[in-house]
Amino acid sequence: MSATRRSGLLDEQTQAAQRREDRRRFIKLAAAGTTIAALGGYYFLAPDEQTKAARRERLPDGRARLPPGQKVIEQLKPMGGSRGDIRKSAFRLRVHGAVDAPFEIDFTELLSLPQVELDLDVHCVTGWSRLGARWQGVRLAELAARAQVRPTARHVILEAAHGYTANVPLDDALADDSLVAHRYEGESLASQNGAPARALIPHLYFWKSAKWLEGVRFVERDEPGFWEVRGYHNRADPWLEQRYG
């Protein structure tokens, strides 16, 4: 079989797998009731129609599901950054700072912690959103509990490869949907998406979800990160369009 033919077959297999995943998600959402089913139906629409449908949906708190200025896409875009070491065998995560029990874990130990799988929306400051993707990982709150975060801590600094940092308020870091994620849509993270593990703070713009994560540092005073000192907004709430400071 020629290389071109093999490539074509692989593309067809990838598309078929995506269609099966979309059907699986839709059926799961539909089983939860008609209100939730409405949130899943757009997976069968063209991208422009997905965006229109998502703008009509509402989150439990009444906000539009799709923040202002965003368009729905079907796959994550590999947005920048200097790639870290993607080997699981080389992974080390330090949890430290304003804590009473700092620790470091490898990838095997990360997998031994309580795992969650969540269907989450993520929103990039450049204007795209990926809705309802399945992520798996460990809640940052789980790491915080083990580290015994001090009452004086107010912020979390997510430390990544090559000195990259992203700062988030403590409450955002400890939200139920904030993770150290290592799987996306049932597969290990791709290298361009932050393998082997990344932060995931889905309710803030995606640059806060540091890729190639190496540390979680709790601090008493805020420390603006890589993009924040370059003019991007310190909080980065997509619904308030907090793109720039």
N, C-alpha and C positions, 0 to 999 in steps of 0.2 A: 504494500500500500504506500502511495506517495506521501511525502510530508504534508503537502497541501490538503490531501484527502483526510489525513489524520487530524490536522488542525481543524478542518471543517466539522469532523465528527465530534471533536472535543467541544467546539463552540455549541453544537446542537445539544450535547449532553449537559453543558452548563446552563443553557437556556431552559431545557426540560426540568433540570433540578430546581431552578428558580421558580418555574411555574408550579411545581409540586409544593414548594415551600409557601408560595402565595396562597394556594388552595388550602394547605394545612392551616395557615394562620386565619384565613377567612372562616373556615369551618369552626375553628376554636372560638373565634369571636362571636360567631352566630349562635353558638351553643350557649353563650352567656346571656342572651336576650336580645330583643330587637333594638334597644338603644345602643348597645355595644356593637351589634352587627353593623349598624350604620357606619361605625368608625372603620370597619374593615373592608367595606365594599369597594372602596376606591382602588384597591390593589389590581382590579381588573380593568381600570380605565387608563387612557393615554395620559402621559405626564401632565399636560396642561389641565386635563379634567380632574386628575388627582389633586392638583393644587386648588382648584375651585371647590372640590368636595371637602377638602381638609379645612378650608377657610370657613365652611358652614358648620363644622363640628365644634363642640364645646367641651372643655375640660371640666372636671367636677366642681372647680371653683368658679366656673362661669366664663373664664377666658377662652378666646378662640384657640383651638388646638394648634393652628399654624400661626406663629408670630408674624407681625407686620414685616413686609419686605422680603418674605421667604417664598421659595418655590420648592415643590416636592421633587426629589430625585429617587431613583430606584436602588442605587448602590452608593456606599461611601466613596467620597473622593479622597485620595491620599494627599492631604493638605500639608505640604512642606515639612520642615524639621530635618535635623541631622540624625540619621539612623543610628540607633544604639546597637549593642550586641544582642542579636535576636536568638541566641542559643539559650534554650531552657536550662541547660546545665550551668550556664554562666550567670543566671538570674540571681540577684540578691536584692532584697527590699528592706531598707532600714526604716523603722518607726521610732522616732526620737523627738527631742526638743523638750517642751514643757510637759513632761510625763514622768511618772515615778518608776515605770518599769519598761525602759527602752528595750527593743529587741530587733533582731535581724532574722529573716527567713529566706530560704531558697524556694525554688519553684515547687518542689515536692511538698514542702511545708505549706505553701500557699494553697495547694489543692486539698490538703488535709483539714483546712478550716471550713466552717459551714459555708456551703455554696448556695447561691440563688440564681435563678434564671428569670429575666424580666424582659418584657416587650417594651422598648423605650424609644422615644423620639429624640433626635439630636439635631441641633441647629448651628450651622456655620455662619460666622460673621460675613462671609462673602455672599450669602443670600440663598444657600440651599439647605434643605432639611431632609433627613431620612427618617421616615415615620414607621413605628411599629416593628423595628428590627429586634431580634432576639439576642440578648447579651447574657453571658454567664460570668460570674466572678464572686468576689468576697466583698461584703459591705465594708466601707471605710469605718463605719461605726463599730464593726467587729474588731478591727485593728485598734481603734481608740480604746475600747473597753479592756482589751488585753494589755495595752500600754499604760493604762490608768492615767488618763489625761488629767492634768491639774485644773482646778476650777478657774485659775487665772488665764488659761488659754482662750484666745478669741479668734484665731485664724489658723489655717492650715496652708503650708507651703508644699506643693507637689513638686518633687525634685526628679528631673529626668536626665537623660544622657547629655553629655557635653555642656553641663551647667544650666540647661533650660529649667526654668521654674514657672509655676503658675500659682497665684495666691487666691484662696477662696475663704470666705467667712466660715467659721466653725459650723454654724447651723447648716450651711449648704453642704459642707463635707459630710456631715452626720445624717443627712436626709436618707430615707429608706432606699432611694434609687441611686445613691452615689456609691460607686464600686471601684475596686481594683479588678478590671475585667481582663479575662484571658481567652474568651471565646466569643465569636460573633457569627450569628446565623448557623450555629451548630458546628462550626469549625474553629480550630485554633486561629488566633489573630494572624493576619497576613503581615509580612514584614513592614510594608508601607503603612499599616494601621497601628503599629506600635508593639509588635511582638517582642517578647512573649507576653507582656502584660502592660496595660495602660490604666490611667485614671479615667473615670467616666462620671462627669457631673452633668447630667443631661439637661437640667433646667437652666444652665448657663451656656453662653456661646461656647462652641466646641474647642476653642483654643485653650480653655480652662482644663480640658480633659487631656492632661499631659501624656504623650506617647513615650514608650520605652522607659517606663517608670522605674526609678531607683530608690526613691525615698519619700516618706510622708512625715513632715516635720510640723509639730504643733508649736505655735508661737503666741506670745502675749501681745506683740505689736505687729501690725500689718507690714508686709514686705512686698511691694509691687514686683511682679515677675517680669519675664523677658518682654512680653508684648506691652504690658502696662507701662513700663518706663519708656516705651517707644510711642506712646500716645494713645494706646487703646484703653478703653474704659476699665476702671478698677473692679467694678462688680460684674458687668457683662450680662445683664438681664435681657433676653431676646424680646420679651413682650414690651419692654420699655425702649427697645432699639438702642441699648447702651453699647454702641459700637466703639465710640471714641470718647476720650476724656475731655 
